[in-house]
Amino acid sequence: MPQRRTLRHPPALSPAPASRRSGQASCGWAGELSVKRQARLRANEGPAWGAGGALAAARTRRARWARRGEAGEAVGDAPSSLSFCLRGFCFSTAGGEMRRNYRRGKERRGWSSHKRSHQPPRQGRPSYNNRAQSLEEEEPQTPVNAGPSSNEDPSSSTSTQNCVAPELPGFYYDPEKNRYFRLLPGHNNHNPLTKDSIQHKAMECKRLRLLEEEEKQNQKTPRAGLNSSVLLQKRQLGSLSPTSYCRLVHELKVNCMQRRKIEIHSPDSSVAGTNNFKIIVADVACERIFTVNDVEHGGCKYGIINLSGLGKESLTVEMYDNLYFTNRKVNSVCWASLTHPDSHVLLCLMGIAETPGCASLLPASLFSSTNPGDRPGMLCSFKISTAWSCAWCLNPQADNCFSTGLTRRVLVTNVVTGHRQTFGTSSDVLAQQFATQTPVLYNGCRSGEIFSIDVRQRNRKGQSWKASRLFHGSAVTSIHLMQAEHYLMAADMAGKIKLWDLRTAKCVKQYKGHHNEYALLPLHVNEEEGLLIAVGQDCYTRIWSLQDTHLLRTIPSPHPSSKDAIPSVVFSSRLGGSRGVPGLLMAVKQDLYHFSYN
């Protein structure tokens, strides 16, 4: 049989003297019950006594102590410490102070035969330091997740509202309306509130704000504490080398560029301003740009714009007479020097249905009928499968040759003889460029690999013909070989731009801030000015310093950002020829803009 426990009165709760026992019978009984209750709770037994008696005993005993203190009586028989339990909480009074300690796990137990309603768990351990505060004045605590009450300090409620709202899956929090809205999958015509529409709205607000700052000429300097007066002072003191001084001056000019719209004069007035620009590519002298425009009902239209009329005061350019239309998509374009520098244009067209793709070599004189002295050059076309990229070779050892990057192979073709060389790869070739000092072709693949080919060697089985290999973490969209041909710049679909040392096959610099996820976006490097320019998928044009990878300027697009409105740019120190103006040429939608830093 289980042993019966014997409860003893602690010294602090011993019975009072006989002279006062009659008036303290209820208090002593309540104290005894409270001790029994503590023993039962410590033994993890259910509560057998109600809490009303313990509460009444506490009130009576506290009132008696207060009267004795006011009358100046001795309180030797009063306990210096009292402990009892009430509703699963342990109370103790020591030195006139009452502390309530939370007994974990007890509030979920039933206190009587009836069930209690559900209450949220109480957080923290409140303390009662005020001697005059009684138990009957205590109020239920406000749950942690409840809203601010009317008695709270308004500053606390304001700070709560200013906190970042937590993200809920499938919902969007609008800080202006201070509420959540349900999100639906994209491409929903009935409810425009989708994740894509929310991101587009935020990007549009940012673009308009940046355009407003540019119009007010509130651009920040590219480097803290850098201005024209500081540069002149450092130059006079001899603390800057001529090279560093010129580079910093170019950076200041880039930051002060202003956007101006260019008028395009065309013999056919119905052509100008009707089709969106897709690609613009400048020749070596920057006197002409080859343009590819998307047509609304499908296909492309391409032609040449003469930049000779672009000057400091005049902002007009002239489009050549003849424009050509194709129902196929143009994937890649480059200038070719067959009979003389930039005499032809090389286009790679995609195949549609039963029509195969092709690489067309078109003479530049074909687009102009106003100059009778120009003779039509060599016109040829080669049937190929889908071509992702193309490049023309300027090295004399591989004269009159061009390459096309196809699906898992590289095709090198001699225009005069028609001889072809095929090199098999493990991935699609998205970017290509020939070296000028050696007949070596550099290729960037969808797998992230960059490799070089010496076109003088014959076809080999396998991939033993790869001279050098570099690796990116994502698909390579553009490559640019520097003038000394010791370094290679490459960009990928993860938005990373890296500068590689070809001698050590290591990345030496990385330019941060570029944004790309799926588009084939080119890089523009101007070593004379020491600048790197790239257009991101977010339609922002960013300019970096080549030397220290510092982001100098971010130019927003004049039109709302979209997939079909990504700008195409050309940067040169002499737009329009040797006597031209320096700056940036931007084609977006149907408009052409000039950013001059002269």
TAVENDA-V156856 format. One line per field, one symbol per residue. ss: DSSP state (H for helix, E for strand, - for the rest). phi: phi as a letter, one per 20 degrees, with the letter a starting at -180 (. if undefined). burial: # if it has 24 or more other ideal C-beta (glycine too) atoms within 12 Angstrom, else .. Layout:
BEGIN
ss = ???
phi = ???
burial = ???
END
This chain:
BEGIN
ss = ----------HHH----HHH-HHHHHHHHHHHHHHHHHHHHH---------HHHHHHHHHHHHHHHHHHHH---------EEEEEE--EEEEEE--EEEEEE------------------------EE------HHH----------------HHHHHHHHH--------EEEE----EEEE-E---------EHHHHHHHHHHHHHHHHHHHHH------------HHHHHHHHHH----HHHHHHHHHHHHHH--EEEEEEEE----------EEEEEEE-----EEEEEEE-----EEEEEEE---E----EEEEE----EEE---EEEEEEE-------EEEEEE--E--E-EEEEEEEHHHH------------EEEEE----EEEE---HHH--EEEEEE--EEEEEE-----EEEEE----EEEEEE-----EEEEEE---EEEEEE-----------EEEEEE----EEEEEE-----EEEEEE----EEEEE----EEEEEE-----------EEEE----EEEEE-----EEEEE-----EEEEE-------HHH--EEEEEEEE-----EEEEEEEE--EEEEEE--
phi = .ffeededffgfdfffgffdffecffffffffffffffffffeleffdcfefffffffffffffffffffemffdfefffbccbdblndedbdbmnddcddeefnefeefebfeeeffcffedncfddeefeedffefdfffgfefffefefffffffffffffffedgncceeffelbecfedgfmdeedfecfffffffffffffffffffffeldfeffcfmdbffffffffffnecfgfffffffffffffefdecededecgdffefmdcffdccceffeleccedcdfdfeoncccacdeefeecfdecccceffedddcedeeebbbecdeebgleccdcddfecleeffbddddffffecdedfffefefdbbcfbfgdebbbdedeffcfmdcccedfmadddceffenfccdcfcebfedbbaeeeecfdddcddffneccdceffeefcfmcfeffbcccdebfedbcbefffmdccebccfenddcddeffdlcedbcdeofcbcbeededcdcffemcccbdefemdedcdeffdmffebcdfffdgfafecffdcccbebfoofdedeqddcdblddcccdedf
burial = ............#..#.......#..#############.#.....#.#.#.######.###.##...........###..############....#.#..#..#....#.......................#....................................#..........#.........#.#.......#...#..##..#....#..#...#....#.............#.###########.##.#.#.#....##..#########.##########.....###########....######.###.#.###########...#########......############........#..#.#.############..#.########.#####.#....####.#.##########.##################.........######.#.#########..#.#######.######.#....#.###.####..#########.##################..###########.#...############...###################
END
